[in-house]
Amino acid sequence: MDEIKTYTAQDYKSGQPRWCPGCGDHAFLGSLHKALAELGVPPHQIAVISGIGCSSRLPYYMNTYGMHTIHGRAAAISTGAKVANPDLTIWQVSGDGDGLAIGGNHFIHALRRNIDLNMILLNNRIYGLTKGQYSPTSARGFVSKSSPYGTVEDPFRPAELCFGARGQFFARCVAVDGKGCVDVLKAAGKHKGASVVEVLQNCIIFNNGTHDSVATPSARAKNAIYLEHGKPMIFGENREYGLMQDGFSLKVVKLGENGITEKDLLVHDAHCEDHTLHLKLALMEGPDFPIALGVIRDVEAPSYEMAVHEQIDDISSKKKYHNFKELLLTNDTWEVK
């Protein structure tokens, strides 16, 4: 019987990261190494594929197969790789600009097709590599080098795009929250189909503090809720608050007030096919609501690459020929002497 090999984070490391000191990408990279070790997929069975941007340098620091592609095309390249080799585990890495601007079309169609990709969206709400232009996730009024008087556009909210494109897995974590990152990355890796992990990541140079409300453990205790499947929605520094349904909306309640107990709170069901509540949870924001972290949606559905190969096998089994020689012999033949 073959011995099962165990891996450590070191088995997935390569090179010396070249990001700015203090960049959230450093912390996230460490979490990815650790998550892959705990998942136990051999490095030679993994490909990390990225587009263009600061985050897209990540494949250089992975001891796996890797490809640094062109701007916005990481999902397209990843799709081809997965369909050609369904046994390959693919982690696709993009920033909010690369993934949702020039790559937005590929992003939504990869989700619609439910291709078995682990899609990482490092969201710092800025174009960092090109030195500080506003991105598709920058807030209305955001002042940047390309919007000196404040942008007049409303931002994309990644969860809305994901669910609107029939996405079956969506999770969120904070780049500097090691345990939170590892937990959602492992869940994404185990999900069969397209998974999206939005990573709230700080750009210390061009958009420092954009996620300050959840940047530290104490801030997350006050301003975030960690969702866990099958558990009541409780949050707060002393776990004194919870979420309840209020008509078609949500409301924050304090345990003990008006006779409210833990039994009155909503229980998270990440596997519910109807994404209505998942979307409401994903779109919560302060100061009135906590920011949802963890696995928000995780629903099983047929994956594209498996459906393609099943279709090929089915059609091939019904044909009279299985290779080029047999194809030639299906028609009349003549022997020329």
Disulfide bonds with the S-S distance in Angstrom:
none
